[in-house]
């Protein structure tokens, strides 16, 4: 194996790691956004549920 092939393989590996890191960070941001949206949905459902009849939304079910 010549030196240029080793260098190219090293660059490819480094670029792959960088791309994986970016993808993981994007997934983390997406998961956090989904978490916030789910909490907002649960909160809006709880405020919309009639409380005068003793009904409550069971968010743990």
C-alpha positions in Angstrom: 0.0 0.0 0.0 1.5 3.3 -1.0 1.5 6.5 1.2 -1.1 8.3 -0.8 -3.6 5.5 -0.3 -3.0 5.6 3.4 -3.5 9.4 3.4 -6.7 9.1 1.4 -8.1 6.4 3.8 -7.3 8.6 6.8 -9.1 11.5 5.2 -12.1 9.3 4.4 -12.2 8.0 7.9 -12.0 11.5 9.4 -14.8 12.8 7.1 -17.0 9.8 8.0 -16.5 10.6 11.7 -17.4 14.2 11.2 -20.5 13.4 9.2 -21.6 10.9 11.9 -21.1 13.6 14.6 -23.2 16.0 12.6 -26.0 13.5 12.1 -26.0 12.6 15.8 -26.2 16.2 16.8 -29.1 16.8 14.3 -30.9 13.7 15.8 -30.4 15.1 19.3 -31.9 18.5 18.3 -34.8 16.7 16.6 -35.5 14.6 19.7 -35.4 17.7 21.9 -37.8 19.5 19.6 -40.2 16.5 19.7 -40.0 16.4 23.5 -41.0 20.0 23.7 -43.8 19.6 21.2 -45.1 16.5 23.1 -45.0 18.4 26.4 -46.9 21.3 24.8 -49.5 18.9 23.4 -50.0 17.3 26.8 -50.4 20.7 28.4 -52.9 21.8 25.9 -54.9 18.6 26.3 -54.9 19.0 30.0 -56.3 22.6 29.8 -58.9 21.5 27.3 -60.2 18.6 29.4 -63.3 19.5 31.3 -62.5 19.6 35.0 -66.0 20.5 36.2 -67.0 16.9 35.9 -64.0 15.5 37.7 -62.4 14.2 34.5 -58.6 14.4 34.2 -56.3 13.3 31.5 -54.1 10.5 32.6 -50.8 11.3 30.9 -49.0 8.4 32.4 -51.2 5.7 30.8 
